Amino acid sequence: MARPRNSSSPLFTLTAIIIAIAALHVAKEILLPLALAILISFLLTPLANRLERLGLGRVPSVLAVVSVTFAVLGVLGWIVTWQLADLGSQLPRDRVNLIRKIESIKPRSSALQDITDTIEDVEKTLAKDDAVADAQRPDAPSDEPAKSPRDRLAQADSDEKRSTNLYSFFQWSTDYDQSAGPGERAEQEPIDVRVVGMPLSPLQQLLSWMGPLMAPITTAGVTIVLVIFILLKREDQRNRLLQLFGKSHLHATTEALTDVTERVSRYLRMQFLINATYGVCVGAGLYFIGVPGAIMWGVLSFALRFLPYIGPWLSAVMPLLVSVARSEGWTQPMLVIAWFTLLELLVNNVAEPLLYGRTTGVSGVGVIVAAIFWTWVWGAVGLVLAMPLTVCIVVMARYIPGLHFLTVLLGDQPPMSDEQRIYQRLLAGDGDEALELVAQRVKATSLAEAYDEAVIPAIALAEADRHAALLNEDQEELVEATARDLVEELGERYAAAAPALSSDTPADGPATPRRRLRVLGIPLRDDADEISAIMLKQLLDQEGMDVELAGVQTLTGEVVELVQQEQFDATVICILPPLPPRNSRLLCRRLRDRHPALSIIVGYWCGQCHPELRRRLCAEDGEAVTTLVEAVERLKAIAARPQLAAERAG
């Protein structure tokens, strides 16, 4: 029986992507209007819904919104075309002014350049003088080979005969023209022949004018029709799309569509609002500065800001060049630069953070890659549509397992979690980068939380690979040594940051001599447990407690005797996942039998605890914790107990 083909295999995914790219390129004339219509529908749907809620009706509201929108776009397009033609007719007259300004900013030649030019002039003069002297020498060689007397005599006879024949022919032509009549001379003159085409009909003239515009007009017409039908049947299209993915995936498809709709709609609305405001400000500012074509530059600035990264630069460079060509001095160009700089600062630092609220989900590199790809596929229009289309693809890829790699490559989420990055650096033996990663977490939270959320999970990943026999002996030793060095370095760096204050030290008085809470840390099995015990010791040292650690090879009986000899107030058994906590209950029972008043804490550093896990850890003989933060809080509570305070006072 043949096995079904795995639709999520890499080969199948690669083949599907190649086919999709080829379809995008070949079916450009069909897909481009469809993509434009969908994105425009995202913008116009809120307006159509508002009019429909006011009682205007579905069809009238859609027609009103579409008519007003494309009428405004048409008027703006006509104004831009008119101002662009007017500007193009005036620019040749400003050529002299532009050349003069370019020459005025041309840097003067340096002293080294002057010396080089002088040496070249001297060399040319000397070479010219040598050539003149050689030509004036009597014995100077001639370019022509020497001729014998017989050859020179034959050449003279030939020249004389050629001159005689030429004179005879010229004399004969003159006599013949004088003897010929006017009609005969007219017949001999060449006749001008001109090919004159038939005049074009009005329809042919219209077609010749409209020829270059037919493709954009056709695309615009198809887009308008698609926008109207998408807005009229928007719920029907949504339901059809849900049905396309199947009823079994209804929940995931609904979540994906909601995510795509919210992200793309919000991005487009905010981008449209920001770009429109930006274009109005550009046009108004350039109008008052005196740059010709202010409305055109405002509209182009609005459109160009949809282009990621390069759009604002292009919108500023073109009016700046026109200002340089048309103005008499440099005041107007400097005002143009200052105005665009001010607008960019306001938009980037105030408007976009305030209105966007959250990111689009695409990384900076993803934006550049998307711009290059969509420009290659669909040209300049693809560059404008790059961001919205990429947002749709990245969001949909989160819900399609075969396209998850697109989320990793283009998304703005970290490709690896902090614990994975730290573990990878431990595998590479790069303790410095791992230290910087943990230091960033410490700045954002605290050392205890950084241990719980990043370092311990990273060591747990290493332990899982070690017990699964995925690491060789050298890798195990490298990870263990690097992790130990990392924890010790963190302890030294942050030990002085937190002063060691006891729980009963007066805030405004001299410290009284007392016995600190004595804690014994017990790593249960291996080096990973010992490293976690070192982390706990660092945190307890900052709290002013007296902490000692038992060795990894210490037997259960030896631990019980050590507690008896050193008179510890509490013990913490340190266990690091992923292996189950074996032997912890036995150790807790032995300690409880010998030391009934001893506080016993079992730390299984997994981040979460449930009743079954608590029972497996210590039953009724101790307390179970799952984080270092929780262990520190429990020990601080033990240190504040009245009997311990009375013992210290005594």
C-alpha positions in Angstrom: 0.0 0.0 0.0 1.5 3.3 -1.0 2.0 5.8 1.7 0.4 9.2 1.4 2.8 12.0 0.4 3.8 14.3 3.3 2.5 17.7 2.3 4.8 19.4 4.9 8.0 17.9 3.5 10.8 20.4 2.5 10.7 19.3 -1.1 7.0 19.8 -1.4 7.2 23.2 0.3 10.1 24.3 -2.0 8.2 23.2 -5.1 5.0 25.0 -4.0 7.0 28.2 -3.3 8.7 28.1 -6.8 5.3 27.6 -8.4 3.8 30.4 -6.4 6.6 32.8 -7.4 6.2 31.8 -11.1 2.5 32.4 -10.9 3.0 35.8 -9.3 5.3 36.8 -12.1 3.3 35.4 -15.0 -0.1 36.4 -13.7 0.9 40.0 -12.9 -1.9 41.6 -14.9 -4.5 39.6 -13.0 -3.0 39.5 -9.5 -1.9 43.1 -9.3 -5.3 44.6 -9.5 -6.6 42.0 -7.1 -4.0 42.8 -4.5 -4.6 46.5 -4.9 -8.3 46.0 -4.5 -8.0 43.9 -1.4 -5.7 46.5 0.3 -7.9 49.4 -0.7 -10.9 47.5 0.7 -9.1 47.3 4.0 -9.0 51.1 4.0 -12.5 51.7 2.9 -14.4 49.1 4.9 -14.6 51.2 8.1 -16.0 54.1 6.1 -18.6 51.9 4.3 -19.6 50.4 7.6 -20.1 53.8 9.2 -22.3 55.0 6.4 -24.3 51.7 6.5 -24.9 52.1 10.2 -26.2 55.6 9.5 -29.0 54.0 7.4 -27.6 54.7 3.9 -27.7 51.1 2.8 -25.1 48.7 1.6 -25.0 49.6 -2.1 -25.3 53.4 -1.8 -22.7 53.5 1.0 -20.2 51.5 -1.0 -20.8 53.5 -4.2 -20.5 56.8 -2.3 -17.2 55.8 -0.6 -15.6 54.4 -3.8 -16.8 57.3 -5.9 -15.4 60.0 -3.6 -12.1 58.1 -3.0 -11.3 57.6 -6.7 -12.5 61.0 -7.6 -10.1 62.6 -5.2 -7.3 60.3 -6.5 -8.2 61.3 -10.1 -8.1 65.0 -9.3 -4.8 64.7 -7.5 -3.4 62.7 -10.4 -4.4 65.4 -12.8 -2.9 68.2 -10.7 0.4 66.2 -10.4 0.5 65.6 -14.2 -0.2 69.3 -14.9 2.4 70.6 -12.5 5.0 68.0 -13.6 4.6 69.1 -17.3 4.8 72.8 -16.3 8.0 72.1 -14.3 9.5 70.1 -17.1 9.0 73.0 -19.6 10.6 75.5 -17.2 13.6 73.5 -16.1 15.7 74.1 -19.3 15.7 77.8 -18.6 17.2 77.2 -15.2 20.2 75.2 -16.6 22.6 78.2 -16.4 21.7 78.8 -12.7 22.1 75.1 -11.9 25.5 75.0 -13.5 26.6 78.1 -11.8 25.7 76.7 -8.4 27.4 73.4 -9.1 30.6 75.3 -10.0 30.3 77.4 -6.9 30.4 74.4 -4.6 33.2 72.7 -6.6 36.2 72.3 -4.3 39.3 74.3 -5.1 42.4 72.4 -6.2 44.9 71.5 -3.5 48.6 72.5 -3.4 49.6 69.0 -4.4 47.2 69.1 -7.4 48.7 72.5 -8.4 52.3 71.1 -8.3 51.2 68.1 -10.4 49.5 70.3 -13.0 52.7 72.5 -13.3 54.9 69.4 -13.8 52.6 68.1 -16.5 52.7 71.5 -18.3 56.5 71.6 -18.2 56.7 68.1 -19.7 54.3 69.0 -22.5 56.3 72.2 -23.3 59.7 70.4 -23.4 58.2 67.6 -25.6 56.8 70.2 -28.0 60.2 72.1 -28.3 62.0 68.8 -29.0 59.6 68.0 -31.8 60.1 71.5 -33.5 63.8 71.2 -33.3 63.8 67.8 -34.9 61.6 69.1 -37.7 63.9 72.0 -38.5 67.1 69.9 -38.9 68.3 69.6 -42.6 69.0 65.9 -42.2 65.6 65.2 -40.7 64.1 62.1 -42.1 61.1 62.5 -44.4 57.9 60.5 -44.1 57.9 59.7 -47.8 60.6 57.4 -49.3 63.2 58.9 -51.6 62.4 58.9 -55.4 64.8 58.5 -58.3 65.0 61.3 -61.1 63.1 59.1 -63.6 60.3 58.6 -61.1 60.1 62.3 -60.4 59.9 63.1 -64.2 57.1 60.5 -64.7 55.1 62.0 -61.8 55.4 65.5 -63.2 54.1 64.4 -66.7 51.2 62.5 -65.0 50.2 65.6 -63.0 50.3 67.8 -66.1 48.1 65.5 -68.2 45.6 65.2 -65.3 45.3 69.0 -65.1 44.8 69.3 -68.9 42.0 66.7 -69.0 40.2 68.2 -66.0 40.3 71.7 -67.6 39.0 70.3 -70.9 36.1 68.5 -69.2 35.1 71.6 -67.2 35.2 73.7 -70.4 33.0 71.2 -72.2 30.4 71.2 -69.4 30.2 74.9 -69.4 29.7 75.2 -73.2 27.0 72.5 -73.1 25.0 74.2 -70.4 25.1 77.5 -72.2 23.9 75.9 -75.5 21.1 74.0 -73.8 17.6 75.5 -73.5 15.7 76.3 -70.3 13.5 73.2 -70.7 16.5 70.9 -71.1 18.3 72.3 -68.0 15.1 71.9 -66.0 14.9 68.2 -67.0 18.4 67.7 -65.8 17.9 69.2 -62.3 17.0 66.7 -59.5 13.4 66.6 -58.3 12.4 66.7 -54.6 10.3 63.8 -53.6 8.3 63.9 -50.3 6.2 61.0 -48.9 3.1 62.5 -47.2 1.0 60.2 -45.1 -2.8 60.2 -45.0 -4.1 62.5 -42.1 -5.1 60.6 -39.0 -8.7 60.4 -38.1 -9.8 61.8 -34.7 -10.2 58.2 -33.4 -6.7 57.3 -34.5 -5.3 60.4 -32.9 -7.1 59.6 -29.7 -5.7 56.0 -29.7 -2.2 57.3 -30.3 -2.5 59.6 -27.4 -4.1 57.0 -25.1 -1.8 54.1 -26.1 0.8 54.6 -23.3 -2.0 55.1 -20.8 -4.1 52.1 -21.7 -2.3 49.7 -19.3 -2.6 52.0 -16.2 -6.2 52.9 -17.0 -7.1 49.2 -17.5 -5.5 48.3 -14.1 -7.3 51.2 -12.4 -10.7 50.2 -13.9 -10.3 46.6 -12.9 -9.2 47.6 -9.4 -12.3 49.9 -9.0 -14.7 47.1 -10.1 -13.0 44.6 -7.7 -13.1 47.1 -4.8 -16.8 47.6 -5.3 -17.6 43.9 -5.4 -15.4 43.1 -2.4 -17.1 45.8 -0.3 -20.5 44.7 -1.4 -19.9 41.0 -0.6 -17.3 41.2 2.1 -19.0 38.8 4.5 -19.7 36.3 1.7 -16.0 36.4 0.7 -14.9 35.8 4.3 -17.2 32.8 4.7 -16.0 31.3 1.4 -12.4 31.7 2.5 -13.2 30.0 5.8 -14.9 27.1 3.9 -11.9 26.8 1.7 -9.7 25.8 4.6 -12.2 23.3 5.8 -14.5 23.0 8.8 -12.0 21.1 10.8 -9.7 24.1 10.8 -12.4 26.6 11.5 -10.9 27.8 14.8 -7.4 28.3 13.5 -8.6 29.9 10.2 -10.8 32.3 12.1 -7.9 33.3 14.4 -5.6 33.7 11.4 -8.1 35.8 9.5 -8.8 38.0 12.6 -5.0 38.5 13.2 -4.4 39.3 9.5 -7.3 41.7 9.3 -6.5 43.5 12.5 -2.8 43.9 11.7 -3.1 44.9 8.1 -6.1 47.2 8.6 -4.5 49.0 11.5 -1.2 49.3 9.6 -2.8 50.6 6.5 -5.1 53.1 8.3 -2.3 54.4 10.4 0.1 54.5 7.5 -2.4 56.3 5.4 -3.2 58.8 8.1 0.5 59.5 8.8 1.4 59.7 5.1 -1.5 62.0 4.3 -0.6 64.3 7.1 3.0 64.2 6.0 2.1 65.0 2.4 -0.1 68.0 3.5 2.7 69.4 5.7 5.2 68.9 2.9 3.0 70.7 0.3 2.1 73.5 2.7 5.7 74.0 3.8 7.1 74.0 0.2 4.4 76.4 -0.9 5.3 79.0 1.8 9.0 78.4 1.1 8.4 79.2 -2.6 9.3 75.9 -4.3 7.3 75.4 -7.5 4.9 72.5 -7.7 4.1 72.3 -4.0 0.9 70.2 -4.5 2.8 67.8 -6.7 5.6 67.3 -4.1 3.0 66.8 -1.3 1.2 64.1 -3.3 4.5 62.4 -4.2 5.7 62.6 -0.6 2.4 60.9 0.5 2.9 58.1 -2.1 6.7 57.7 -1.6 6.4 57.2 2.2 4.8 53.9 1.5 8.2 52.8 0.2 10.2 51.5 3.2 13.4 53.3 4.0 14.1 55.0 0.7 10.7 56.7 0.3 11.4 59.7 2.6 14.8 60.2 1.0 13.3 60.3 -2.5 10.5 62.7 -1.4 13.1 65.1 -0.1 15.7 64.9 -2.8 13.5 65.8 -5.8 12.1 69.2 -4.4 15.5 70.0 -3.1 17.0 69.7 -6.6 14.3 71.8 -8.0 14.9 74.4 -5.3 18.6 74.5 -6.1 17.9 74.9 -9.8 15.2 77.7 -9.5 16.4 79.8 -6.5 19.0 82.5 -6.7 20.9 81.7 -3.5 21.2 78.9 -1.0 18.6 80.1 1.5 15.6 78.3 -0.1 17.4 74.9 -0.4 18.5 75.1 3.2 14.9 75.8 4.3 13.8 72.8 2.3 16.3 70.6 4.1 15.4 72.0 7.5 11.6 71.5 6.8 12.0 67.8 5.7 14.3 67.1 8.7 11.8 68.6 11.1 8.9 66.5 9.6 10.9 63.3 9.7 11.9 63.8 13.4 8.2 64.5 14.3 6.9 61.5 12.3 9.5 59.0 13.4 9.7 59.9 17.1 6.1 61.1 17.8 3.5 60.2 15.3 4.5 56.6 14.4 5.1 55.4 18.0 1.8 57.0 19.1 -0.4 55.8 16.3 1.1 52.4 15.5 1.1 51.1 19.1 2.5 47.8 18.1 4.8 46.6 15.3 3.6 45.0 12.1 5.4 41.8 12.9 8.1 42.2 10.1 11.8 42.6 11.0 14.0 45.3 9.4 15.8 42.8 7.2 12.5 41.3 6.3 11.3 44.7 5.1 14.3 45.1 2.8 14.0 41.5 1.4 10.3 42.0 0.8 10.9 45.3 -1.0 13.5 43.7 -3.3 11.3 40.7 -3.9 8.0 42.5 -4.7 9.8 45.1 -6.8 11.3 42.2 -8.9 7.9 40.6 -9.2 5.6 43.5 -9.8 7.8 46.6 -10.4 7.3 49.9 -8.8 3.7 49.1 -7.7 5.1 46.0 -6.0 7.5 48.2 -4.0 4.5 50.2 -2.7 2.6 47.0 -1.8 5.6 45.3 -0.3 4.9 46.0 3.4 1.1 45.1 3.5 1.6 42.0 1.4 4.5 40.8 3.6 2.5 41.4 6.8 -0.3 39.2 5.4 2.2 36.5 4.5 4.1 36.5 7.8 0.9 36.4 9.9 -0.6 33.6 7.7 2.7 31.6 8.0 2.2 31.5 11.8 -0.8 29.3 11.3 0.5 27.2 8.4 3.1 24.7 9.5 4.8 24.4 6.1 5.4 28.1 6.0 6.7 28.6 9.5 10.2 29.2 8.2 8.9 32.5 6.7 7.9 33.7 10.2 11.4 32.9 11.4 13.1 34.6 8.4 10.9 37.7 8.1 9.2 38.1 11.5 10.3 40.5 14.2 10.1 37.9 16.9 13.5 36.5 18.2 14.3 33.3 16.3 15.6 31.7 19.5 14.5 32.2 23.1 17.0 33.5 25.7 17.6 30.0 27.2 18.2 28.6 23.7 20.7 31.3 22.9 22.5 30.9 26.2 22.6 27.1 25.7 24.0 27.6 22.2 26.7 29.8 23.5 27.5 27.3 26.2 27.9 24.6 23.5 30.3 27.0 21.7 32.2 27.7 24.8 31.5 31.4 24.5 30.9 32.5 28.0 31.3 36.2 27.2 28.3 36.4 25.0 26.3 34.3 27.4 27.3 36.6 30.1 26.0 39.6 28.2 22.7 37.9 27.4 22.1 37.2 31.1 23.3 40.8 32.0 20.6 42.2 29.8 18.0 40.1 31.6 19.3 41.3 35.0 19.0 44.9 33.9 15.4 44.3 33.0 14.4 42.2 36.0 16.8 40.9 38.7 19.5 38.4 39.2 17.2 35.9 40.7 14.6 36.2 37.9 17.4 36.0 35.3 18.5 32.7 36.9 15.0 31.3 37.0 14.0 32.5 33.5 17.2 32.1 31.4 20.2 30.4 33.0 18.4 27.4 34.7 16.3 26.6 31.6 19.5 26.8 29.5 21.3 24.3 31.7 18.1 22.1 31.7 18.3 22.0 27.9 21.9 20.8 28.2 20.9 18.2 30.7 18.2 16.9 28.5 20.6 16.5 25.6 23.2 14.9 27.9 20.8 12.3 29.2 19.6 11.7 25.6 23.2 10.9 24.6 23.3 13.8 22.1 26.5 15.3 23.5 29.9 13.7 23.5 32.2 13.7 26.5 34.1 16.8 25.4 30.9 18.8 24.8 29.6 17.8 28.3 32.7 19.0 29.9 32.7 22.2 27.9 29.1 23.0 28.8 29.6 22.3 32.5 32.8 24.4 32.7 31.4 27.3 30.8 28.1 27.3 32.8 30.0 27.2 36.1 32.3 30.1 35.0 29.2 32.0 33.9 27.5 31.6 37.3 30.6 32.5 39.2 31.2 35.6 37.1 27.6 36.7 37.6 27.9 36.3 41.3 31.1 38.4 41.4 29.6 41.1 39.2 26.3 41.5 41.2 27.4 40.5 44.7 28.4 44.1 45.6 25.2 45.5 44.1 23.0 44.3 46.9 24.2 45.0 50.5 23.9 42.2 52.9 21.3 43.3 55.5 19.9 41.0 58.1 16.2 40.8 58.7 16.5 42.2 62.2 19.0 45.0 61.6 17.6 48.4 62.6 17.1 50.9 59.7 18.5 53.9 61.6 20.6 52.4 64.4 23.8 50.4 64.9 23.8 46.7 64.1 23.6 44.4 67.0 25.7 41.2 67.1 23.6 38.2 66.2 23.7 34.7 64.7 22.7 34.7 61.1 20.4 32.0 59.6 22.5 29.0 58.7 21.5 27.2 55.5 22.9 24.1 53.9 22.5 23.7 50.1 22.5 20.1 49.0 22.9 19.2 45.3 21.1 15.9 44.9 22.8 14.2 42.0 25.2 15.8 39.6 27.1 19.0 38.5 24.0 20.7 37.1 22.4 20.4 40.6 25.6 21.8 42.1 25.5 24.8 39.7 22.0 25.6 40.7 23.0 25.4 44.4 25.7 27.9 43.7 23.1 30.3 42.3 21.0 29.9 45.4 24.0 30.6 47.6 24.7 33.8 45.8 21.2 35.0 46.3 21.1 34.1 50.0 24.5 35.7 50.6 22.9 39.0 49.4 20.3 38.5 52.1 22.9 38.2 54.8 22.5 34.5 55.4 25.2 32.0 56.2 25.2 29.4 53.5 27.3 26.3 52.9 27.1 23.8 50.1 27.5 20.0 50.4 29.5 18.2 47.8 27.8 16.3 44.9 29.4 13.0 46.1 28.2 13.5 49.7 26.2 10.5 50.8 22.8 10.8 52.6 24.2 9.7 55.9 27.0 12.2 55.7 24.5 15.0 55.0 22.5 14.0 58.1 25.7 14.1 60.2 26.8 17.4 58.7 23.5 19.0 59.7 24.0 17.7 63.2 27.5 18.9 63.5 27.1 22.4 62.1 23.7 23.1 63.6 22.0 24.4 60.4 18.7 26.1 60.6 17.5 25.0 57.2 18.4 22.9 54.3 17.6 23.3 50.6 17.8 20.2 48.3 18.6 21.4 44.8 17.3 19.4 41.8 17.5 20.5 38.2 15.2 19.0 35.5 14.6 17.1 33.3 15.1 13.9 35.3 12.5 13.1 37.9 13.4 13.9 41.5 14.4 10.5 42.8 15.8 10.0 46.3 14.6 13.4 47.5 11.9 11.9 49.6 14.3 9.5 51.3 16.7 12.3 52.1 13.8 14.4 53.5 12.6 11.5 55.7 16.1 10.9 57.1 16.6 14.5 57.9 13.2 14.8 59.5 13.8 11.7 61.7 17.1 13.1 63.0 16.2 16.8 63.2 12.5 17.4 63.8 12.9 21.2 64.1 14.9 21.5 60.9 13.3 23.5 58.0 13.6 21.4 54.9 13.0 22.9 51.4 13.2 20.9 48.2 13.9 23.0 45.2 12.9 21.4 41.9 13.7 24.2 39.4 11.0 23.7 36.8 9.1 26.9 37.2 5.8 25.3 38.1 4.5 23.0 40.9 1.4 20.9 41.3 0.2 18.8 44.2 1.4 15.5 42.7 4.9 16.9 42.1 4.9 18.3 45.7 4.0 14.8 47.0 6.8 13.2 45.0 9.3 15.7 46.2 9.0 15.6 49.9 5.6 14.3 51.0 4.9 15.8 54.4 8.5 16.1 55.5 9.3 19.5 53.9 8.3 22.3 51.6 8.5 22.2 47.8 9.5 25.2 45.7 10.1 25.5 41.9 12.0 28.8 41.6 15.0 30.4 43.2 12.9 33.5 44.0 10.4 31.3 45.9 13.2 29.6 47.8 14.7 32.9 48.9 11.3 34.2 50.1 10.7 31.0 52.1 14.0 31.2 53.8 13.5 34.9 54.6 10.2 33.9 56.2 12.0 31.2 58.2 14.6 33.8 59.4 11.8 36.0 60.7 10.2 33.3 62.9 9.8 34.3 66.5 11.7 31.3 67.9 14.7 32.0 65.7 14.6 35.7 66.7 14.5 34.7 70.4 17.4 32.3 69.9 19.5 35.1 68.2 18.6 37.6 71.0 19.7 35.0 73.6 
